[in-house]
Amino acid sequence: MRMLDKICINAMLRANVAKDKLESFLEEQDGVSNVVATLLILVIVVTLVTTFWGRLSEWANGLMDIIFKTKIS
């Protein structure tokens, strides 16, 4: 029973430390805005690439046809 108690107490202490670290990270406003801005830019870029993937591949194939004077099927 002592071993289970130690494991439970250890888990509770780690959870409290993680909670405190998360709260302190969210209270600091210096780095949070940079992280949010970076994530938004990443989401926008991924959305644009997935939306226009067909047109981008056609454009790239057209460029390759012009450069190498071949036809890619």
N, C-alpha and C positions, 0 to 999 in steps of 0.2 A: 504494500500500500504506500510505503514511503516513496518508492520510485515513481508511482503514478502522481503523487502529490508534487514531487519535484518537477516532473514534466509539465504538469498543469501550471504551476507557479512560473516556471521558465517561459511557457507560452504566453501567459498573461503579461509578464514583464516585457517580452519582445513586442507584443501587440501595443502596449502603452508607449514604448519607445518609438515604434513606427508611427503611432498616432501623433505623438509630440513632434516628430520630424516633419510629418505631413502638414500639421498646423503651422509650424514655423516657416515651411516652404511657401505655403499659401499666403502668409502674412507679409513676406518679402515681396514687394511689388517691382523690384528692379528687373529681375530675370523673367518674371512671369509674362510680361507683355512681349518680350522677345520670343519666347517659346510659342505663345499663341499666334503671333504674326508669322513665324516660320511654319507652323502647322497649317495655317490658312493658305499661305502661298503654295505649300506642297499639295494640299487638297485641290486648289484651283488648277494647278499644273496637271495633276493626274486626271482630273475631270476633263480638261481640254484635250489631253492626249487620247483618252479613251473615246471621247465624242468624235474627234476628227481622225481616228486611226485609219479609216478607209481612204480618206482623201490624202492623208500624209503618205500612205504606201503608194497610191497612184502617182503622186508628185515625185516621190523618190524613184519609182520605176521609170517614169518619164525622163528624169535626169540621167539615169543610168543608160537608157536607150540613146539619149543624145550624146553622152560622153563616149560610150563604147560602140555606138552605131549598130546596136543589136536589138532584138525584140525579145523581152522577157515575158513568158506566158504565165 
